[in-house]
């Protein structure tokens, strides 16, 4: 398939639904060969069954040896996208040390190690796209650990952009996106939260995985874009 990612190999790390799936499908539709990787390969294989040009691999971002092994299996590649996260929500008094550690391991240290071991395998014109989040810029009580993790991901993207040049490194910062991440609120709680955010933000709606996937494609294909965090948040920090 012809497209801006024709004949490129794109690795998408994350779960098999929501944003990760939207990115994988969008990259495939833009002409790429996509490898979807995550901790549960069988789940990913089931999710992408019947999807042409999307294969699956196993990787655990909290295990450096797993990342090294993934790189050896992949060989060369062009673009890496890490959507993985492990949110540690709650007020300071309720935060669990291990939950905070897992948040950093998954969204900061893991992507750092992906860059360490995969950047040497990347072709000229390659890129790495990390994920931050709106909590880094819109500080609210109850999202402290999420905010500092996202802030660290922002700094990581800028640091890697300088050190790995000319490989480009950027971050995407989603706002409230309609994915399973909000299911823990229950149907009524989720609907209320979405309505509240959608009424207040300048876009007057909740984001979709497709909105985020479009931003990732832009980051991958814009060859003069590096070291930036792209907000896809409907202007939420302005409220």
C-alpha positions as CSV (number, residue, x, y, z in Angstrom):
1,X,0.0,0.0,0.0
2,X,1.3,3.4,-1.0
3,X,1.4,6.2,1.6
4,X,3.7,8.4,3.6
5,X,5.0,5.3,5.5
6,X,5.3,3.0,2.4
7,X,7.9,0.3,2.9
8,X,8.6,1.4,6.5
9,X,8.5,-0.8,9.6
10,X,6.7,0.7,12.6
11,X,6.8,-0.8,16.1
12,X,3.8,0.1,18.3
13,X,4.2,-0.9,21.9
14,X,1.1,-1.0,24.1
15,X,-2.2,-2.8,24.7
16,X,-4.3,-4.2,21.9
17,X,-7.1,-1.6,22.1
18,X,-7.7,2.1,22.4
19,X,-4.9,4.4,21.3
20,X,-2.4,1.6,20.5
21,X,-4.7,-0.1,18.1
22,X,-5.7,3.2,16.5
23,X,-2.0,4.0,15.9
24,X,-1.2,0.5,14.6
25,X,-4.1,0.6,12.1
26,X,-3.4,4.2,11.0
27,X,0.3,3.4,10.4
28,X,-0.6,0.3,8.4
29,X,-3.1,2.3,6.4
30,X,-0.3,4.8,5.7
31,X,1.7,2.0,4.1
32,X,3.8,0.7,6.9
33,X,4.5,-2.8,8.0
34,X,3.4,-2.7,11.7
35,X,4.7,-4.8,14.6
36,X,2.4,-4.5,17.6
37,X,4.2,-5.5,20.8
38,X,3.1,-5.9,24.4
39,X,3.3,-8.1,27.5
40,X,0.6,-10.4,26.3
41,X,1.3,-11.5,22.7
42,X,-1.6,-13.9,22.5
43,X,-4.0,-11.1,23.3
44,X,-2.5,-8.9,20.6
45,X,-2.6,-11.8,18.1
46,X,-6.3,-12.2,18.8
47,X,-7.0,-8.5,18.5
48,X,-5.1,-8.2,15.2
49,X,-6.2,-11.5,13.7
50,X,-7.2,-10.8,10.1
51,X,-5.5,-7.4,9.9
52,X,-3.0,-7.5,7.0
53,X,0.6,-6.2,7.6
54,X,0.2,-6.1,11.4
55,X,2.3,-8.8,13.2
56,X,2.7,-9.2,16.9
57,X,5.6,-9.6,19.3
58,X,6.0,-9.9,23.1
59,X,7.9,-7.3,25.1
60,X,7.9,-6.2,28.8
61,X,9.0,-2.6,29.2
62,X,10.0,-3.3,32.8
63,X,12.5,-6.0,31.7
64,X,15.6,-4.8,29.8
65,X,16.4,-8.3,28.6
66,X,13.0,-8.5,27.0
67,X,13.6,-5.3,25.2
68,X,17.0,-6.5,24.0
69,X,15.5,-9.8,22.8
70,X,12.8,-7.9,20.9
71,X,15.4,-5.8,19.1
72,X,17.2,-8.9,18.1
73,X,14.1,-10.5,16.7
74,X,13.1,-7.3,14.8
75,X,16.4,-6.6,13.2
76,X,16.1,-3.2,11.5
77,X,13.1,-0.8,11.8
78,X,12.1,2.8,11.0
79,X,9.8,4.1,13.7
80,X,9.0,3.3,17.3
81,X,5.9,4.4,19.1
82,X,5.4,3.6,22.8
83,X,1.9,4.1,24.1
84,X,2.3,2.0,27.2
85,X,1.3,3.3,30.6
86,X,0.5,2.2,34.1
87,X,-1.4,4.9,35.9
88,X,-0.8,5.5,39.6
89,X,-3.8,7.7,40.5
90,X,-4.7,9.0,43.9
91,X,-3.9,11.6,46.5
92,X,-0.5,11.7,48.1
93,X,-1.6,9.9,51.2
94,X,-3.0,7.1,49.2
95,X,-0.2,6.5,46.7
96,X,1.5,3.2,46.7
97,X,5.3,3.1,46.2
98,X,5.1,0.1,43.8
99,X,2.4,1.7,41.7
100,X,4.4,4.8,41.3
101,X,7.5,2.8,40.5
102,X,5.5,0.8,37.8
103,X,4.3,4.1,36.4
104,X,7.8,5.3,35.8
105,X,9.1,1.9,34.7
106,X,6.4,1.7,32.0
107,X,6.2,5.2,30.7
108,X,9.8,6.6,31.3
109,X,12.4,4.0,32.0
110,X,11.0,1.4,29.6
111,X,10.9,3.9,26.6
112,X,14.4,5.0,27.6
113,X,15.6,1.4,27.2
114,X,13.6,1.0,24.0
115,X,15.6,4.0,22.7
116,X,18.9,2.6,24.0
117,X,18.5,-0.8,22.3
118,X,16.4,0.0,19.2
119,X,17.8,3.4,18.0
120,X,21.0,1.7,16.7
121,X,18.8,-0.5,14.6
122,X,16.8,2.4,13.1
123,X,17.1,3.5,9.5
124,X,18.0,7.0,8.3
125,X,14.9,9.2,8.8
126,X,13.7,7.2,11.7
127,X,11.7,8.5,14.7
128,X,10.7,7.6,18.2
129,X,7.3,8.8,19.6
130,X,6.7,8.7,23.3
131,X,3.6,9.4,25.3
132,X,3.1,12.1,27.9
133,X,-0.3,13.4,29.0
134,X,-2.3,16.4,29.9
135,X,-1.8,15.8,33.7
136,X,1.7,17.2,33.2
137,X,0.4,20.7,32.3
138,X,-3.0,20.7,34.1
139,X,-2.2,20.0,37.7
140,X,-5.1,18.6,39.7
141,X,-5.3,16.9,43.1
142,X,-5.4,13.2,42.7
143,X,-3.1,12.9,39.7
144,X,0.2,13.7,41.3
145,X,2.0,10.5,40.2
146,X,0.5,10.7,36.7
147,X,1.6,14.3,36.4
148,X,5.2,13.7,37.4
149,X,5.5,10.6,35.2
150,X,4.2,12.6,32.2
151,X,6.5,15.4,33.0
152,X,9.4,13.1,33.0
153,X,8.3,11.6,29.6
154,X,8.3,15.2,28.2
155,X,11.9,15.7,29.4
156,X,12.9,12.3,28.1
157,X,11.7,13.1,24.6
158,X,13.7,16.4,24.5
159,X,16.8,14.7,25.9
160,X,16.7,11.8,23.5
161,X,16.0,14.2,20.5
162,X,19.4,15.8,21.2
163,X,21.4,12.7,22.0
164,X,20.0,10.5,19.2
165,X,20.0,13.1,16.4
166,X,19.3,12.8,13.6
167,X,16.8,10.3,14.8
168,X,13.8,12.4,15.7
169,X,12.1,12.0,19.1
170,X,8.8,13.6,20.0
171,X,6.0,13.1,22.6
172,X,2.3,13.1,22.3
173,X,0.2,14.5,25.2
174,X,-3.4,13.3,25.1
175,X,-6.1,14.9,27.1
176,X,-9.3,13.0,28.0
177,X,-9.7,10.3,25.3
178,X,-12.6,8.0,25.0
179,X,-10.9,4.7,25.7
180,X,-11.2,1.9,28.3
181,X,-8.9,3.8,30.6
182,X,-11.9,5.4,32.1
183,X,-14.0,2.2,32.6
184,X,-13.1,2.1,36.3
185,X,-15.4,5.0,36.8
186,X,-18.4,2.9,35.8
187,X,-20.8,3.8,33.0
188,X,-22.5,6.6,34.9
189,X,-19.3,8.0,36.3
190,X,-17.5,8.0,33.0
191,X,-20.4,9.6,31.2
192,X,-20.5,12.4,33.8
193,X,-16.8,13.0,33.6
194,X,-16.9,13.1,29.8
195,X,-19.8,15.5,29.8
196,X,-18.0,17.8,32.3
197,X,-14.7,17.9,30.4
198,X,-16.5,18.2,27.0
199,X,-18.5,21.2,28.3
200,X,-15.4,23.0,29.6
201,X,-12.7,22.5,27.1
202,X,-12.5,24.7,24.0
203,X,-13.0,21.8,21.6
204,X,-16.3,21.1,23.3
205,X,-15.9,17.3,23.0
206,X,-13.9,14.4,24.2
207,X,-11.0,13.1,22.2
208,X,-11.0,9.9,20.2
209,X,-8.2,7.4,19.6
210,X,-8.3,8.5,16.0
211,X,-7.4,12.0,17.0
212,X,-4.3,10.8,18.8
213,X,-3.3,8.4,15.9
214,X,-3.4,11.3,13.5
215,X,-0.9,13.2,15.7
216,X,1.4,10.2,15.9
217,X,1.4,9.9,12.1
218,X,2.2,13.6,11.9
219,X,5.1,13.1,14.4
220,X,6.4,10.1,12.4
221,X,6.3,11.8,9.0
222,X,7.2,15.4,9.7
223,X,10.9,15.3,9.1
224,X,11.6,18.7,10.6
225,X,9.8,18.0,13.9
226,X,11.8,16.8,16.8
227,X,12.1,17.4,20.6
228,X,8.6,18.6,21.0
229,X,5.5,17.5,22.9
230,X,2.3,17.7,20.8
231,X,-0.8,18.3,22.8
232,X,-3.9,16.5,21.6
233,X,-6.2,17.6,24.4
234,X,-8.9,19.9,23.1
235,X,-7.3,22.8,24.9
236,X,-8.1,21.3,28.3
237,X,-5.1,23.0,30.1
238,X,-6.7,26.4,29.2
239,X,-9.6,25.7,31.5
